[in-house]
Amino acid sequence: MKLYYTPGACSLASHIVAVEAGLPLHLSKVDLKEHKCEDGSDFNAVNPKGYIPALVLDNGETLTEGVAIMQYLADQSPASGLAPAVGTMARYRLQEWLTFISSEVHKGFGPLWNPTIPEEVKQGARDRLARRFTWLDQELAARTYLMGDTFTAADSYLFTVVNWCGFHNVDLAPYANLRAYMDRVRGRAKVQQAMKEEGLV
Ligand SMILES: N[C@@H](CCC(=O)N[C@@H](CS)C(=O)NCC(=O)O)C(=O)O
């Protein structure tokens, strides 16, 4: 399988899931400004939607959308516990987390990445993220990971997007539980491995 990624972007979440699942993975770095792959080829030919992550399977099929990619990768290694079995209530809980992270946190950062957006609109985005982080901080008060004691795909996703706070002047100081959680996830050997493979540490 080949994962198209950009260092530290949302594709890191899929990368972490693959490493945690012990799956062999080829990586292809994408320049998102130029929409070019490492070998100079056009990334739009891989994903016509123009964004990472994209996963090319061994049979040549391409899967896009991080939430689908993460679940696909996790399901290749059921014993990893990265995704509970399909059809169980726990699986719907995982999907609940992945949807929350995608629409409320990942896309909540959207205006902050855009240099043409006025500062007051960016501040609105920061305020909205602060409300989500306040709730997350309460949720994490008595839990090691989002789903309990087991690290899941939801954790790799939340870690990846909350990690962007440093780029955007989003202060995590008020959220002690969320900060402790970020340190816990960052400290995992497989998370470090994925970050090293992307040149982030
Ligand atoms: N709906 C997609 C969105 C992925 C996404 O936001 N990717 C960003 C990087 S984190 C990107 O490639 N942006 C470049 C672009 O949209 O042209 C998903 O959830 O996988």
The ligand as an ORCA input file, in Angstrom:
! r2SCAN-3c Opt
* xyz 0 1
  N     -12.154     15.539      3.536
  C     -10.729     15.281      3.565
  C      -9.986     16.576      3.851
  C      -8.497     16.347      3.936
  C      -7.762     17.653      4.118
  O      -8.292     18.622      4.712
  N      -6.511     17.671      3.646
  C      -5.723     18.897      3.662
  C      -4.466     18.725      4.511
  S      -4.856     18.430      6.215
  C      -5.277     19.179      2.246
  O      -4.768     18.315      1.563
  N      -5.504     20.418      1.780
  C      -5.096     20.842      0.469
  C      -6.240     21.136     -0.445
  O      -7.421     20.993     -0.026
  O      -5.957     21.505     -1.570
  C     -10.388     14.225      4.612
  O     -10.998     14.263      5.690
  O      -9.525     13.367      4.337
*
